[in-house]
Amino acid sequence: MRERLRSMLSRFLAGGHRVLAAKWAKATAVILICLLLFCTGLYLGLRSALMVRAFPPASLSNIPATNRPVTTPSAQETPKSGDAAGGTCPTAPGVAGAGGSGTAETETRKTDTRESSASSEGRGSGSDGASKTPGNPEATRPAVRPRTLAEILKDLSLPVEGQPYRKEGFYYLEAFSEWKYHPGVDFKAAAGQPVKAPLAGTVMEVYRSPVLGTVVRLSHEGGVETRYGCITPGEDILPGKEVAKGDVIGWISDSGPREGDSEPHLHFEVHSQGKAVLSDQYLGGR
């Protein structure tokens, strides 16, 4: 029985030593970590203090005289030449004394500043106060407002001397035995009569149509496009050619397809941004 109790006591004591050893190990680790953090903070603090002492902040006393900012004394702080020299006698005009050189330099700087500002104002503004940039006339030109579609179409001139007899709408064409939509205006004109550009523009395309014969397309400002059918174009009317308002682009054709009509005429269309517009409301009263 004694041996049994002794063995149990020894086992209990051995387990207690293990728990105590584990606790001491944890406490030792915490103490070491705290000491490490303390030493690190102490090192950083000493390093910052040494750097500040070795490299003090810049001040006017530490800046060399050649790099110091020049301060212009006010009228009340400007010393008199006699006081700066230590006496009451004024310095003669044009002669810089020991204390008068600073005042003379200050006055010279003020005069130069006034002259430079006056010259810059004279160059940068005109008599009306508007800013002007010499050598750049584009900056002084007023902005040109683009014309609206109504303004452009009201400037159209008649492409040919004749009266419109067929306008936009659906028509029954006996030559084709069907109803067709007519997107433009037809002008009665004699064969060989000149066809003129109603607006300045550029030749876009010249092609053949089974209904209109030879067709010429012109592009104008604001996305406006005009088309001319049943004509004979000039030899120089090619894609990319620029034409002025009133230039002859062709003549009324004396043969070929004419929309099923036997009489010579001009087929004229106006488009804006790819859509046909009612050109007869601008040409009907002319």
C-alpha positions in Angstrom: 0.0 0.0 0.0 2.8 2.4 0.8 4.5 1.7 -2.4 1.4 2.4 -4.3 0.8 5.7 -2.5 4.5 6.7 -3.1 4.2 5.9 -6.8 1.0 8.0 -7.1 2.7 11.0 -5.3 5.7 10.8 -7.5 3.5 10.8 -10.6 1.6 13.8 -9.3 4.8 15.8 -8.5 6.2 14.9 -12.0 3.1 16.3 -13.7 3.1 19.5 -11.6 6.7 20.1 -12.6 5.8 19.9 -16.2 3.0 22.5 -15.8 5.2 24.8 -13.8 8.0 24.5 -16.4 5.5 25.4 -19.2 4.3 28.5 -17.3 7.9 29.6 -16.7 8.7 29.2 -20.4 5.7 31.4 -21.4 6.6 34.0 -18.9 10.2 34.1 -20.1 9.1 34.5 -23.7 6.8 37.5 -22.8 9.6 39.1 -20.9 12.1 38.7 -23.8 9.6 40.2 -26.3 9.0 43.2 -24.0 12.7 43.8 -23.7 13.2 43.6 -27.5 10.4 46.2 -28.1 11.9 48.5 -25.4 15.3 48.3 -26.9 14.0 49.0 -30.4 12.1 52.1 -29.3 15.1 53.3 -27.4 17.3 52.9 -30.5 14.9 54.7 -32.8 14.5 57.6 -30.3 18.2 58.0 -29.9 18.8 57.9 -33.7 16.2 60.6 -34.3 17.7 62.8 -31.7 21.2 62.4 -33.1 20.0 63.1 -36.7 18.2 66.3 -35.6 21.3 67.4 -33.7 23.6 66.6 -36.6 21.3 68.2 -39.3 19.4 71.1 -37.7 16.4 72.6 -39.5 17.2 75.3 -42.1 16.9 78.9 -41.0 17.9 82.3 -42.3 21.0 82.2 -40.2 22.1 78.9 -41.7 21.4 79.9 -45.4 24.3 81.5 -47.2 24.0 85.1 -48.0 23.9 84.4 -51.7 20.8 82.1 -51.4 18.8 84.2 -48.9 15.5 85.6 -50.2 15.6 89.3 -50.9 13.1 91.2 -48.8 12.0 94.7 -49.8 11.7 96.9 -46.7 8.5 99.0 -46.5 8.6 102.8 -46.5 8.4 102.9 -42.6 11.2 100.4 -42.2 13.6 101.9 -44.8 16.4 103.6 -42.8 17.7 106.9 -43.8 21.1 107.1 -45.4 22.4 109.3 -42.6 21.0 107.1 -39.8 22.5 104.0 -41.5 25.9 105.6 -41.6 25.7 106.5 -38.0 25.2 110.3 -38.5 22.5 112.8 -39.3 24.1 114.2 -42.5 22.1 113.1 -45.7 24.0 111.4 -48.4 24.5 113.4 -51.6 22.3 112.4 -54.5 23.8 109.8 -56.8 26.4 108.8 -54.2 25.8 105.5 -52.4 27.1 105.5 -48.8 27.6 102.7 -46.5 24.0 102.5 -45.5 22.4 104.0 -48.7 23.3 101.2 -51.1 20.4 99.0 -49.8 17.9 101.8 -50.3 19.2 102.6 -53.8 19.0 98.9 -54.8 15.4 98.7 -53.4 14.3 101.8 -55.4 16.0 100.3 -58.6 14.0 97.1 -58.1 10.7 99.0 -57.7 11.4 101.0 -60.8 12.2 97.9 -62.9 9.1 96.1 -61.6 6.9 99.1 -62.6 8.5 99.3 -66.1 8.1 95.5 -66.7 4.5 95.5 -65.6 3.7 98.5 -67.7 5.3 97.0 -70.8 3.5 93.7 -70.3 0.2 95.5 -70.0 0.9 97.4 -73.1 1.7 94.2 -75.0 -1.1 92.1 -73.7 -4.1 94.5 -74.0 -5.3 96.8 -76.7 -7.2 100.1 -76.5 -10.5 98.3 -76.0 -9.2 96.2 -73.1 -9.4 92.9 -74.9 -6.5 90.5 -74.6 -4.5 90.3 -77.8 -1.6 87.9 -78.6 0.9 89.3 -81.1 1.7 87.1 -84.1 -1.5 84.9 -83.6 -4.3 86.5 -85.6 -6.4 83.3 -85.2 -6.9 84.0 -81.5 -8.6 87.4 -82.3 -11.0 86.1 -84.9 -14.6 85.6 -83.7 -16.0 82.1 -83.7 -18.1 81.4 -86.8 -21.4 79.8 -86.0 -22.2 76.9 -88.4 -25.4 77.5 -90.5 -28.5 75.6 -89.8 -30.2 73.3 -92.4 -32.9 75.9 -93.0 -30.3 78.6 -93.6 -28.3 76.4 -96.0 -31.4 75.3 -98.0 -32.7 78.9 -98.3 -29.4 79.8 -100.0 -30.1 77.2 -102.7 -30.3 78.6 -106.3 -32.1 77.0 -109.2 -30.0 74.3 -110.7 -31.6 74.9 -114.2 -33.8 77.6 -115.8 -37.1 75.9 -115.8 -40.3 75.3 -114.0 -40.9 72.3 -111.6 -43.7 70.1 -112.8 -43.2 66.9 -110.7 -42.5 67.1 -107.0 -42.1 64.6 -104.1 -44.8 62.0 -103.9 -46.1 58.7 -105.4 -46.7 58.7 -109.1 -47.9 56.0 -111.5 -45.3 55.6 -114.2 -46.8 54.0 -117.4 -43.4 53.0 -118.7 -42.9 50.8 -115.6 -46.6 50.0 -115.1 -46.4 50.6 -111.4 -46.5 53.3 -108.7 -43.2 54.7 -107.6 -42.1 57.2 -105.0 -40.5 60.3 -106.5 -38.0 61.7 -103.9 -37.0 64.9 -105.8 -38.2 67.7 -108.1 -38.3 67.5 -111.9 -37.7 70.7 -113.9 -38.8 71.1 -117.5 -35.8 72.1 -119.6 -34.6 71.8 -123.2 -31.9 69.2 -124.1 -28.5 70.7 -123.9 -29.5 73.4 -121.3 -26.7 73.8 -118.7 -27.1 72.5 -115.2 -25.5 74.5 -112.4 -24.5 73.8 -108.8 -26.9 75.6 -106.5 -24.3 75.5 -103.7 -20.6 75.3 -103.4 -19.5 71.7 -102.8 -17.5 68.7 -103.9 -18.3 65.9 -106.4 -19.0 62.7 -104.5 -20.0 60.3 -107.2 -20.9 60.0 -110.9 -22.8 56.8 -111.7 -25.4 55.3 -114.1 -29.0 54.5 -113.0 -31.5 52.4 -115.0 -34.3 55.0 -114.2 -32.4 58.3 -114.1 -29.6 57.7 -116.6 -26.4 59.5 -115.5 -26.5 60.8 -111.9 -24.1 63.3 -110.3 -23.9 63.6 -106.5 -22.5 66.7 -104.7 -21.7 67.2 -101.0 -22.1 70.6 -99.3 -21.7 72.1 -95.8 -23.7 70.8 -92.9 -24.1 67.3 -94.3 -26.3 68.5 -97.2 -26.1 66.5 -100.4 -27.7 67.2 -103.9 -28.3 64.8 -106.7 -28.8 65.5 -110.4 -30.3 62.9 -112.8 -31.1 62.7 -116.5 -28.0 64.9 -117.4 -24.8 64.6 -119.3 -22.0 65.6 -116.9 -18.9 67.5 -118.0 -15.7 65.7 -118.6 -14.0 67.3 -115.6 -16.8 66.4 -113.2 -15.0 63.6 -111.4 -15.1 62.5 -107.7 -13.1 64.9 -105.5 -13.5 68.0 -107.8 -14.6 71.1 -105.9 -17.2 73.3 -107.5 -18.4 76.8 -106.7 -22.0 78.0 -106.6 -23.2 78.5 -110.2 -20.5 76.3 -111.8 -21.8 74.2 -114.7 -21.7 70.5 -113.8 -23.5 69.2 -116.9 -26.2 69.6 -119.5 -29.8 68.2 -119.9 -29.5 64.8 -121.6 -31.1 64.4 -125.0 -31.4 60.6 -124.7 -31.3 57.8 -122.2 -33.6 56.9 -119.3 -35.9 59.7 -118.1 -38.0 58.1 -115.4 -40.3 56.8 -118.1 -40.9 60.3 -119.5 -40.2 61.1 -123.1 -39.5 64.8 -122.5 -36.1 66.0 -121.4 -35.9 67.3 -117.9 -33.7 67.5 -114.8 -34.3 65.3 -111.8 -33.1 67.1 -108.7 -32.9 65.8 -105.1 -31.8 67.3 -101.8 -30.7 65.1 -98.8 -29.6 66.0 -95.3 -27.7 63.5 -93.1 -28.7 60.7 -95.5 -32.4 61.6 -95.6 -34.4 63.2 -98.4 -35.8 66.7 -97.5 -38.7 68.5 -99.2 -36.7 70.7 -101.6 -39.8 72.0 -103.3 -40.7 74.2 -100.4 -37.5 76.1 -101.0 -37.6 76.0 -104.9 -41.3 76.2 -105.6 -41.5 80.0 -105.3 -38.4 80.9 -107.3 
